[in-house]
Amino acid sequence: MSTLPVFQLLLQDNPGLFTTEGLSSLLQDCIHLRYPERHKFTYPSLLNQQVYLSLANLGNGSSEDEEIIRRILSDPKGWCIDAPADVQQGAKFYDNMGKMFGPRFGTDLFLYHSIRDNIQELQKSLGISGVRTRNISVRVRPWRWRSHRLFSYPTVEDQLVTLESDRVTLQQAVPEVVNYFISLVQIQLAYRLFLVDKKEQKTPASISAVENAASRAVIAEIYTESFDWELTGINCWRGKSVERLDPDKIRLTLHLDWDENEFIFFDAHHPDPKR
């Protein structure tokens, strides 16, 4: 990836560029370039189109690159019309998506994927971890405001590559994540525990079911969810996401393989569904 001057510029925006959080923030900034007014950029240099194109290894002065840029930016729908059939088929799919998200959707996606691939290659060459630490805090006893437990665990960064060393870290953390979830389910007043299928249908479950499923997991993740509900019409309610130390729902996600094909979900619901 021959973009050293670009990285020197991005380092001025954020000295922590070459870290898990730094690379993740760079890709998040790239995703939000279409709507810059809605996002606070870690790397404002990306707002310069030439910097963005350089991350995709385009715009470096070669005649081939200049032709690619000219075709993409001048004709978002037809730039690959003389490309192989499989490329055209993919472009047609993104063109249809563009009818929902705007005519530049396919172009933006092409450029972002090029940048993401380059960043992932850089990540692997530098050995930068593809996992980060996530924090969660849940109240241990509902009647005592200050009695809560802070828990930290490793989780995958969606846009980065999971290295072999990351797999060891993630799998070793599974028992601790599961034990934390079980401890939350068992607090007074006890949360109601459910196994959740692919259609989001819930079946009452036991602690032993969680423990048995966890024995097959390579990654375990946990998150909480709470809503304030308001009546907006006859039998019509609207929920606004809020933060609560005793959340409405706690979900445990167990990944059973590294290819993200098999999952098991458990939900713990607050004992007072009407609050």
URCORNOR-V704991 format. One record per helix or strand of 2 or more residues. SS is the DSSP state (H for helix, E for strand). FROM is the first residue (numbers start at 1). TO is the last residue. If there is no record, write none. Layout:
<<SS FROM TO> <SS FROM TO>>
This chain:
<<H 4 13> <H 20 38> <H 44 47> <H 49 55> <H 63 74> <H 85 101> <H 105 126> <E 131 139> <E 148 156> <H 164 185> <E 192 196> <E 202 204> <H 207 214> <E 219 225> <E 227 233> <E 236 241> <E 249 255> <E 263 269>>
